[in-house]
Each structure stands twice: as structure tokens, then as C-alpha cells.
Amino acid sequence: QVQLVESGGGLVQPGGSLTLSCEVSTTMFSLDYMGWFRQAPGKQRELVAVIKRGGITNYADSVKGRFTISKNNAANTVYLQMDSLNPEDTAVYYCNAHRTVLGIPRDTWGQGTQVTVSS
């Protein structure tokens, strides 16, 4: 059973920065990719960024140039560096781990961490 533990959310002023961390309970080499999603009140959960096993990254258009996803395989941890935050980034951020087991895709989600951008 894969487990994820997130940390790093909080309150930040517009233009500020935050770094989210997500530690996974298994070797990251067993995962197809890890990602960050977010869900704002009244909205659907949306993809923010993903990083694949080989290190390739993808970002939502709304965060390109402001957010950076990275990972430390030795620490089994993925990070989301968020810069130039604006109020539209306010949401609960969820870490996701995706793997394929016997041909079946499986997703594990973290508990979520609140990010609030406000003056």
C-alpha cells in the first residue's frame, strides 16, 4: 500500500513563494509518475504539474514559468516550488502517485494541503 505525506502549505501574500513536499512510502522507481493537483472551492480538481520516472515534466498552462516540480529519488520525495503566487492559486493541493500493477493503473492521493494566497 503506497502512502503519501504532504507538507508545506500555508498562507502567503500575492507575489510570494511556497514549496510543497510529498514523501512517498515506496521507491520512486516503481512509479510511472508523480504529480500535483489542486482543487479550488466550487471547482474540479485540476492537474498542476507532473514528473515522470525519467524526469520529464509537464505543467498546466496557468503555472508555466512560475511553478517547478522536482524530485529526490533517494529521499522518495517530490517537490513543488511555487513562485509569483496569485490569489487564483488558492486551493487545496494534492500529491498523486501513479503506477501500473499487473497492467492495471493505480493512483494514490495525499491528504491535501491548503495553499491560500491573500494580502
Secondary structure, DSSP 8 states (H G I E B T S, - for coil): ---EEEE--EEE-TT--EEEEEEESS-GGG-SEEEEEEE-TTS--EEEEEEETTS-EEE-TTTTTTEEEEEEGGGTEEEEEE-S--GGG-EEEEEEEEEEETTEEEEEE---EEEEE--
